[in-house]
Amino acid sequence: MSGGSRLLLLVLFSFLFIVTVFADDAHVAPSPITGPPPADKKPVEEILHGHKITDPYRWLEDAKSPDTQKWVGKELSYTRSILDPLPGRNELHERLEKLLSIGNISAPQIGGQYYFYTKREGTQNQPVLLVRDGLLGKDRVLVDVNALAPDGTIALDWWAPSEDGKYVAYGTSPSGSEISTLRVIETETGKLLPDAIERTRAASIAWKVDDSGFYYTRYPKKGEVAEGQENYNRHAFYHALGSDPAKDPLIFGEGRDPQDWPDVDISNDGRWLLITVEQGWTKSELYLQDLKAGTAPVRITEGKEFLYGGQIVNGKIYITTNEDSPRYRTFVADTGSPSRSSWKEIIPQSDAILQGAMVVNGLLLAQYEQNASSQLKLFDTHGKPLGDVKLPAIGSVFGLGGKWNRKEAFFAFHSFTIPDSIYQIDLNGRGTSLWSKVEAPGINPDRYEVNQVWFKSKDGTRVPMFVFHKKGLVLDGKTPTLLTAYGGFNVSLTPNFLGERYLWLEHGGVFAVANLRGGAEYGEAEYLIAQKYTDKDHLAIRGGSNGGLLMGAALTQRPDLFRAVICQVPLLDMLRYQNFQIAKLWVPEYGSSDDPKQFEWLYAYSPYHHVQAGEEYPAILFMTADTDTRVDPMHAKKMAALMQAEAANGRSRERPILLRIDTKAGHGAGKPIAKQVEDLTDIYSFLFWQLGMK
């Protein structure tokens, strides 16, 4: 529903309400919503490692409870009573619709004569999988999930073409759940094969070179494992096309740690299967299986606390790792002698972070990151440098496409001022040419400037931050400024293009992206104030997921630094987070309260446990979704209830603490554009209001 439609309904409702009251004195007018609905305190007390922990709102963890649902309904009514009447919502909604009509595009993947890529244009809710027959051929729609749900809530999660491009396996899921169903489509005819496999979340696919089947990963169904364990136990299987998936043979995973995350890749000759097993975010292992001999997979790493990734071409395994090299390097090994002692370093560690190296046309195309920006370099397969690939500007490479035996290679690129663009690489001359791009009508990037500044974190380490605003903007120390950061899981926030940001910039705001690392604390916020960009009354922060946890830590530890906070799909109760959804996968990143030492770390900052009674906090908009299968909505519910009850401004309508729960939506992946516009209308109307923007 558009902002205009909502306003019209609000006016009509008000009119009908007035008519009803005056027409019949016997009808009592409903009480206006003056504050958030009180949540009953039902304290649960427990002793954890010598600490008495009291949780007054644990009952809100049960999303199916009638009491929880009743409270949530009242909470959402209160939130709408604050957000819907805000001035300028219609104008913001209309501008956001135009800005989000700027689409996106992915780097093409090659299969035989075909080039596959996704593209979203205009008002399409979801990207469409396109196929091009030949490099200069016409694009044809292969998979369009927009036709599967009128409201756009079925998403294309992933896709993988076979070696010769005859088939494409792909996954779809409803309502942002990411619990994919695998299907197979024939490229030439667009015919769906009868094969369908459930619970293929974030599936890894490795096609046999003869198209007869593929190796893949999936999760168990309920009843196949103990209750709750169906979110884990990702195993690898083999599926022959046309066979019954229930009889697919298990390839890897039985008897291993349930949190292990295997991925599969196959050699170009089809003989070797490489299995990468992720064990948290700081460790992975490589296993090699000889498919010709039919022997079991053999581990070729040594169980050390490092990350490894690889590709097999012509009997050689190219392995990129941070083993004893925090900025990564690349080794090569023979498939016939793959043990660690036989690896040979071919690309040494440099001053930039090596993010990966893939074989294209008999060369190695390596992607680097330095100072939060991308670089591309070419090497021969012995590691001899062949020069840099020139990029259009300072920005981010967010996808590569190419084949071991094909002369074409591609990269997807964007920056703060350059929308998604696909470039083809001349592997001989190192030059590039534009292959396709997304248009951005109504935006003139020349009117804006991006600067990378450096500040010192609490421990003295220099940390970069991008600052983005109109050219010539007078920084008087009171400029509305929106700061975002993430700070976890080895994720860097590099320059990217988001149309929504231009709404903020067009109205004179400053946008800042901090590239955090451990110990960054709040130096980035204090820097923006010290450098006269803004002040505490005009500074807002926004983050989601791990960034939502960061928002929770910031607002509880330094509530004086910010005027407003957008906290999206957050983790906030760090003593119980691991008990919900897929969160046990994150124990290697965060730790677990089950461990006495790790409990002390978590308890020291867990936002839910650091809300102070009587403290005045920033205005806060907590945002979550009812079908989030990553971060459970209980975090935002419990935190909102607690802060509304305890904070000095908990019942304030001028500096409110609000909870917004989206329906038929998940953690964010696959969210339709229509829902994104509604989300952003609430976010920016809230921020404009709190920071005094018109």
Secondary structure, DSSP 8 states (H G I E B T S, - for coil): --HHHHHHHHHHHHHHHHHHHHH-TTS-------S--------EEEEETTEEEEETTGGGG-TT-HHHHHHHHHHHHHHHHHHTT-TTHHHHHHHHHHHTTS-EE---EEETTEEEEEEE-TT-SS-EEEEEESTTS-EEEEE-GGGG-TTS-EEEEEEEE-TTSSEEEEEEEETT----EEEEEETTT--EEEEEES--TT--EEE-TTSSEEEEEE---BTTBSTTGGGS--EEEEEETTS-GGG--EEE-TTS-TT-EEEEEE-TTS-EEEEEEE-SSS-EEEEEEETTTT---EE-S-S-S--EEEEEETTEEEEEE-TT-TT-EEEEEETTB-SGGG-EEEE---SSEEEEEEEETTEEEEEEEETTEEEEEEEETT--EEEEE--SSSSEEEEEEE-TT-SEEEEEEE-SSS--EEEEEETTT--EEEEEE---TT--GGGEEEEEEEEE-TTS-EEEEEEEEETT----S---EEEE----TT--------TTHHHHHHTT-EEEEE---TT-TTHHHHHHHHTTS--TTSEEEEEETHHHHHHHHHHHH-GGG-SEEEEES----TTTGGGSTTGGGGHHHH--TTSHHHHHHHHHH-GGG---TT----EEEEEEETT-SSS-THHHHHHHHHHHHHSTTTT-SSS-EEEEEESS--SSTT--HHHHHHHHHHHHHHHHHHHT--
